[in-house]
Amino acid sequence: MKRGLQIFLAVFSLAPLYFGITGVFFGAAGLMPPGDVTPEIDSQFRYLSGLYIGFAAIIWWFIPNVDRHVWLFRPVTLAIFLGGLARLYSYLNVGAPAPEMVAGIGIELALPLIMIWQTAVARKTARQGD
């Protein structure tokens, strides 16, 4: 169960890493016509892309001992889940984004299930340590 969670997290972490790196290097112009990009939009987009890279790094940090990092796992997954809720709000009020972003919303909104998985792994480790 722990190994499966570790593999899932390693694969999952590639998405924020990819979007973070491409967002930092290409900015908002990677998603919209360059003439429509304002300095404020581009700055915010690149900042948030840096956060994606940070989330990927945090995920890598707790993968080896994911069963012992409940205190960090929960707030990180909660932050990503809240981002998914914000994107869902945009989807419902502004319109559908690109398909890969819709897939991202689905993954982000599924994170409570991953939290449950991680909690089960942590409890199993705690029982084995008793």
C-alpha positions in Angstrom: 0.0 0.0 0.0 2.8 2.4 0.9 4.8 1.6 -2.3 1.7 2.2 -4.4 1.2 5.6 -2.9 4.8 6.5 -3.4 4.6 5.5 -7.1 1.4 7.4 -7.5 2.9 10.5 -5.9 6.1 10.3 -8.0 4.0 10.1 -11.2 1.6 12.8 -10.0 4.4 15.2 -9.2 5.5 15.3 -12.8 2.4 17.3 -13.7 3.1 20.3 -11.5 6.8 20.1 -12.4 6.0 20.2 -16.1 3.4 23.0 -15.8 5.7 24.9 -13.5 8.7 24.8 -15.7 6.8 25.6 -18.9 5.0 28.4 -17.1 8.2 30.0 -15.8 9.9 29.9 -19.2 7.0 30.7 -21.5 4.8 32.8 -19.2 1.2 33.5 -19.9 2.0 33.8 -23.6 2.2 30.0 -23.6 -1.5 29.9 -23.2 -2.8 33.1 -24.9 -1.8 35.4 -27.7 1.3 37.4 -26.7 -0.4 40.7 -27.6 -3.1 39.9 -24.9 -0.6 39.3 -22.1 -0.2 42.2 -19.7 2.9 42.4 -17.5 0.6 41.9 -14.5 -0.9 38.7 -15.9 2.5 37.4 -16.9 4.0 38.2 -13.6 1.2 36.4 -11.7 1.3 33.4 -14.1 5.1 33.0 -13.6 4.8 33.4 -9.9 2.1 30.6 -9.7 4.2 28.5 -12.0 7.1 28.8 -9.4 4.7 27.5 -6.8 4.0 24.5 -8.9 7.7 23.7 -8.9 7.7 24.1 -5.2 4.8 21.7 -4.7 6.6 19.1 -6.8 9.7 19.5 -4.7 7.7 19.1 -1.5 6.0 16.0 -2.9 9.5 14.5 -3.7 10.7 15.4 -0.2 7.9 13.4 1.5 7.7 10.4 -0.9 10.3 8.3 0.9 8.6 8.6 4.3 5.0 9.4 3.2 3.7 7.4 6.0 5.4 9.7 8.5 4.6 13.1 7.1 0.9 13.5 7.8 1.5 17.0 9.2 2.9 18.2 5.8 0.9 15.9 3.5 -2.5 17.2 4.5 -1.9 20.9 4.2 -0.1 20.5 0.8 -2.9 18.3 -0.6 -5.5 20.7 0.9 -3.8 23.7 -0.9 -3.8 21.8 -4.2 -7.4 20.8 -3.7 -8.4 24.4 -3.0 -6.7 25.4 -6.2 -8.8 22.8 -8.0 -12.0 24.3 -6.5 -10.9 27.7 -7.7 -10.3 26.3 -11.2 -13.7 24.5 -11.1 -15.3 27.9 -10.2 -13.6 29.4 -13.2 -14.8 26.5 -15.4 -18.4 27.0 -14.3 -18.4 30.8 -14.5 -16.0 31.7 -17.4 -15.9 28.5 -19.5 -14.0 25.4 -20.2 -10.2 25.7 -20.4 -7.9 23.4 -22.4 -8.4 19.7 -22.0 -5.2 19.2 -20.0 -6.4 21.8 -17.5 -9.8 20.1 -17.2 -7.8 16.9 -16.4 -5.9 18.8 -13.8 -9.1 19.9 -12.1 -10.2 16.3 -11.9 -6.9 15.3 -10.3 -6.9 18.2 -7.9 -10.5 17.5 -6.8 -9.6 13.8 -6.2 -7.0 14.7 -3.7 -9.2 14.0 -0.6 -9.1 10.4 -1.8 -5.3 10.4 -1.8 -5.4 11.9 1.7 -7.5 9.0 2.8 -5.0 6.6 1.2 -2.1 8.3 3.0 -3.9 8.2 6.3 -4.4 4.5 5.9 -0.7 4.0 5.1 0.3 6.1 8.1 -2.0 4.2 10.5 -0.7 0.9 9.2 2.9 2.0 9.9 1.9 3.2 13.4 0.3 -0.1 14.2 3.4 -2.0 13.0 5.5 0.2 15.2 3.4 -0.5 18.3 
